[in-house]
Amino acid sequence: MLGFGSKRRRGATPLRRPSRSTGQSRRVWATPLRWAGVALVLAGVGFGLWVGSQKLRDPAAFPLRQVRIEGVLRNLAESDLQPVASNYLGQNFFMANLEALRTALATNPWIDTVAVRRSWPETVTITLREREAFGYWGEGEQEMVDVEGRRFRPEVVRQPGPWPHLAGPVGHEAALIRTWGELQALFNPVGLQLTRLTQDERRAWRLSFANGLEVYVGRDQFEARLRRLAQLYPRVLAGQIDQIAAVDLRYGNGFAVRWKTAAPPPTAG
């Protein structure tokens, strides 16, 4: 007689529980393997970036081939800028030192502001603002002053004149420019075109006009004396202007006239 517990099914494999040590081993190795994979990927990416950066740095790759200039040119010409910029042509688009180019261009006296940028794939773009000149400064024509009262020495002046001539103490540039505008408004209506305005170290004023007339004003009652001249010129002096060399306004109640030749009949003053 057979008992229930003694019968074994043929071909059956008894179930075994997984070994605890095997599961722990898998867990121990899983994390390092994952990090190793990540490290390999990052290494591959880094190597690719390094290769790419070396290619970008290759002096023969991506050469700059042309220069484009943006801005209104009055006294500047492209021929003034191209020799400086052409030193950078042929250099690598990404590696060319454009800040050095900007610094070199800024040394030109006519340039007020300048910016330099890369324009893909082979162009250097120069954007500039030219200094706006007002006129000559000093006794000669080597130095100029711009509309903001800043003095500079240009190598060439291409914009046609005539240019105003100003001269005065250092630091008075902007004040002379303002005074010039006020005098033009005063004398243009009576036919006198101002060409030179001078203030000496004692702050005394001298004016020169296009018809050759010289006017000495002094340093006191500047506005009142010149208004008196503007009122009297059309009625008293204009008819004899070809014979008048200078007018001296440095008198409390009148003026003196210096004639070019022998004095004509006295002029009220």
C-alpha positions as CSV (number, residue, x, y, z in Angstrom):
1,M,0.0,0.0,0.0
2,L,1.4,3.3,-1.2
3,G,1.3,6.4,1.0
4,F,0.5,9.9,-0.4
5,G,3.8,11.4,0.5
6,S,5.9,8.8,-1.2
7,K,4.8,9.3,-4.8
8,R,7.0,11.6,-7.0
9,R,5.9,12.9,-10.4
10,R,8.3,11.9,-13.2
11,G,10.1,14.7,-14.9
12,A,9.2,17.5,-12.4
13,T,11.9,19.8,-11.1
14,P,11.5,21.0,-7.6
15,L,11.3,24.8,-7.1
16,R,14.2,26.6,-5.5
17,R,14.2,30.0,-3.9
18,P,16.7,32.4,-5.4
19,S,19.9,32.7,-3.4
20,R,20.0,35.9,-1.3
21,S,23.6,36.3,-2.1
22,T,23.0,36.3,-5.9
23,G,20.4,39.2,-5.7
24,Q,22.7,41.2,-3.5
25,S,25.5,40.8,-5.9
26,R,23.4,42.0,-8.8
27,R,22.4,45.1,-6.9
28,V,26.0,45.8,-5.9
29,W,27.2,45.8,-9.5
30,A,24.2,47.6,-11.1
31,T,25.0,51.1,-9.9
32,P,28.7,51.1,-10.9
33,L,27.9,49.7,-14.3
34,R,25.3,52.5,-14.9
35,W,27.8,55.2,-13.9
36,A,30.5,53.6,-16.1
37,G,28.1,53.8,-19.0
38,V,27.4,57.4,-18.3
39,A,31.1,58.2,-18.0
40,L,31.7,56.5,-21.4
41,V,29.0,58.6,-23.0
42,L,30.3,61.8,-21.5
43,A,33.8,61.0,-22.5
44,G,32.6,60.4,-26.1
45,V,30.8,63.7,-26.1
46,G,33.8,65.5,-24.6
47,F,36.1,64.0,-27.2
48,G,33.8,65.1,-30.0
49,L,33.6,68.6,-28.6
50,W,37.4,68.7,-28.3
51,V,37.8,67.6,-31.9
52,G,35.2,70.2,-33.0
53,S,36.9,73.0,-31.1
54,Q,40.3,72.1,-32.6
55,K,38.7,72.3,-36.1
56,L,37.1,75.7,-35.3
57,R,40.5,77.0,-34.1
58,D,42.3,75.9,-37.2
59,P,43.7,79.1,-38.8
60,A,42.9,77.8,-42.3
61,A,39.3,77.1,-41.5
62,F,36.4,79.6,-41.8
63,P,38.6,82.5,-43.0
64,L,37.3,86.1,-43.0
65,R,37.1,87.3,-46.6
66,Q,35.4,90.7,-46.6
67,V,34.8,93.9,-44.6
68,R,31.4,95.7,-44.5
69,I,31.3,99.3,-43.2
70,E,28.0,100.8,-41.9
71,G,27.6,104.5,-41.1
72,V,27.4,107.9,-42.7
73,L,30.8,109.0,-44.0
74,R,31.5,112.7,-44.5
75,N,35.2,113.3,-43.8
76,L,36.0,109.6,-43.6
77,A,36.4,107.3,-46.6
78,E,36.4,103.5,-46.8
79,S,40.0,103.8,-47.9
80,D,40.9,105.1,-44.4
81,L,39.5,102.0,-42.8
82,Q,40.2,99.2,-45.2
83,P,44.0,99.1,-44.6
84,V,43.4,98.5,-40.9
85,A,40.7,96.0,-41.3
86,S,42.4,94.1,-44.1
87,N,45.0,92.9,-41.6
88,Y,42.3,90.6,-40.2
89,L,41.2,89.1,-43.5
90,G,42.2,85.5,-43.8
91,Q,42.1,85.0,-40.1
92,N,39.8,82.4,-38.5
93,F,36.2,83.6,-38.2
94,F,35.9,82.5,-34.6
95,M,39.4,83.3,-33.4
96,A,40.1,86.8,-35.0
97,N,40.6,89.4,-32.2
98,L,38.0,91.9,-33.2
99,E,38.4,93.9,-30.0
100,A,42.0,94.7,-31.2
101,L,40.5,95.8,-34.5
102,R,38.0,98.0,-32.8
103,T,40.8,99.6,-30.7
104,A,42.9,100.2,-33.8
105,L,40.0,101.9,-35.7
106,A,39.1,104.1,-32.7
107,T,42.5,105.8,-33.0
108,N,41.3,107.6,-36.2
109,P,40.4,111.2,-35.1
110,W,37.3,111.3,-37.1
111,I,35.7,108.2,-35.4
112,D,33.4,109.1,-32.5
113,T,32.1,105.6,-31.8
114,V,32.8,102.2,-33.5
115,A,31.7,98.6,-33.0
116,V,33.0,95.5,-34.8
117,R,31.1,92.2,-35.1
118,R,31.3,89.0,-37.0
119,S,28.7,88.4,-39.7
120,W,28.4,84.7,-40.7
121,P,30.0,83.1,-42.6
122,E,33.0,85.3,-43.7
123,T,32.4,89.0,-43.0
124,V,33.6,91.6,-40.5
125,T,31.0,94.3,-40.1
126,I,32.2,97.8,-38.8
127,T,29.5,100.1,-37.5
128,L,30.7,103.6,-36.8
129,R,29.6,107.1,-36.1
130,E,31.7,109.9,-37.5
131,R,32.6,112.9,-35.3
132,E,30.6,115.9,-36.3
133,A,33.0,118.8,-36.7
134,F,32.1,122.4,-35.9
135,G,35.1,124.3,-37.1
136,Y,38.8,125.0,-36.7
137,W,40.3,125.7,-33.3
138,G,43.3,128.1,-32.7
139,E,45.2,130.3,-35.0
140,G,46.0,127.7,-37.7
141,E,44.0,124.9,-39.3
142,Q,45.7,121.9,-37.7
143,E,43.2,121.4,-34.9
144,M,39.4,121.3,-35.0
145,V,36.6,121.2,-32.5
146,D,33.4,119.1,-32.8
147,V,29.9,120.2,-32.0
148,E,30.3,118.9,-28.4
149,G,33.3,121.1,-27.7
150,R,35.9,118.3,-28.0
151,R,39.1,119.2,-29.8
152,F,40.9,116.8,-32.2
153,R,43.5,116.8,-35.0
154,P,42.3,115.2,-38.2
155,E,44.7,114.1,-40.9
156,V,42.4,115.1,-43.7
157,V,39.2,117.2,-44.0
158,R,37.0,116.1,-46.9
159,Q,33.8,118.0,-46.1
160,P,33.8,121.4,-47.9
161,G,33.9,124.6,-45.9
162,P,34.0,127.4,-45.1
163,W,34.5,126.3,-41.5
164,P,34.2,128.7,-38.6
165,H,37.4,129.6,-36.8
166,L,37.4,129.7,-33.0
167,A,40.1,130.4,-30.5
168,G,40.0,130.7,-26.8
169,P,41.2,129.5,-23.4
170,V,41.3,125.8,-22.7
171,G,38.0,124.6,-21.3
172,H,36.0,127.4,-23.1
173,E,35.3,125.4,-26.3
174,A,31.6,124.7,-25.7
175,A,31.0,128.3,-24.5
176,L,32.5,129.7,-27.7
177,I,30.3,127.4,-29.9
178,R,27.2,128.7,-28.1
179,T,28.4,132.3,-28.5
180,W,29.0,131.7,-32.2
181,G,25.4,130.7,-32.7
182,E,24.1,133.7,-30.8
183,L,26.2,136.1,-32.8
184,Q,25.1,134.6,-36.1
185,A,21.5,135.1,-35.1
186,L,22.4,138.8,-34.3
187,F,24.5,139.7,-37.3
188,N,23.2,137.6,-40.2
189,P,20.0,139.8,-40.6
190,V,22.1,142.9,-41.1
191,G,24.4,141.3,-43.7
192,L,27.4,140.5,-41.6
193,Q,28.8,136.9,-41.9
194,L,31.0,135.9,-38.9
195,T,34.1,134.0,-39.9
196,R,36.3,134.0,-36.7
197,L,35.6,134.4,-33.0
198,T,38.5,134.9,-30.6
199,Q,38.6,135.2,-26.8
200,D,42.1,135.9,-25.4
201,E,43.5,135.0,-22.0
202,R,42.1,138.2,-20.5
203,R,38.6,137.2,-21.7
204,A,38.5,140.0,-24.3
205,W,36.7,139.3,-27.5
206,R,37.5,139.9,-31.2
207,L,35.3,139.2,-34.2
208,S,36.1,138.9,-37.8
209,F,33.6,139.0,-40.7
210,A,33.6,137.8,-44.3
211,N,33.8,141.4,-45.7
212,G,37.1,141.9,-43.8
213,L,35.7,143.9,-40.9
214,E,37.4,143.4,-37.6
215,V,35.6,144.2,-34.4
216,Y,37.2,144.6,-30.9
217,V,34.7,144.2,-28.1
218,G,36.7,143.9,-24.9
219,R,35.5,141.8,-22.0
220,D,32.9,144.0,-20.4
221,Q,29.3,144.7,-21.6
222,F,29.8,142.1,-24.4
223,E,26.2,141.7,-25.4
224,A,25.2,145.3,-25.1
225,R,28.1,146.5,-27.2
226,L,27.4,144.0,-30.0
227,R,23.7,144.9,-30.1
228,R,24.7,148.5,-30.5
229,L,26.9,147.5,-33.4
230,A,24.1,145.5,-35.0
231,Q,21.7,148.5,-34.8
232,L,24.2,151.0,-36.2
233,Y,25.9,149.0,-38.9
234,P,23.1,149.2,-41.5
235,R,22.6,153.0,-40.9
236,V,26.1,154.2,-40.3
237,L,28.8,151.8,-41.4
238,A,27.5,149.6,-44.2
239,G,27.8,152.3,-46.9
240,Q,31.5,152.8,-46.1
241,I,32.5,149.2,-45.3
242,D,35.0,148.9,-48.1
243,Q,37.1,151.6,-46.4
244,I,36.7,150.4,-42.8
245,A,39.5,148.1,-41.4
246,A,38.2,147.7,-37.8
247,V,35.7,149.0,-35.3
248,D,36.6,149.3,-31.7
249,L,33.6,149.0,-29.3
250,R,35.6,149.4,-26.1
251,Y,34.1,152.7,-25.2
252,G,31.3,153.5,-22.8
253,N,29.1,155.5,-25.1
254,G,30.3,155.0,-28.6
255,F,32.9,153.3,-30.8
256,A,36.0,154.2,-32.9
257,V,36.6,153.4,-36.5
258,R,40.0,152.5,-38.0
259,W,40.1,153.3,-41.8
260,K,42.0,151.3,-44.4
261,T,43.3,154.5,-46.0
262,A,43.0,158.2,-45.4
263,A,40.0,158.9,-43.2
264,P,36.8,160.0,-44.9
265,P,34.5,162.5,-43.3
266,P,33.8,161.7,-39.6
267,T,31.3,159.0,-38.9
268,A,29.0,159.4,-36.0
269,G,29.8,157.0,-33.2
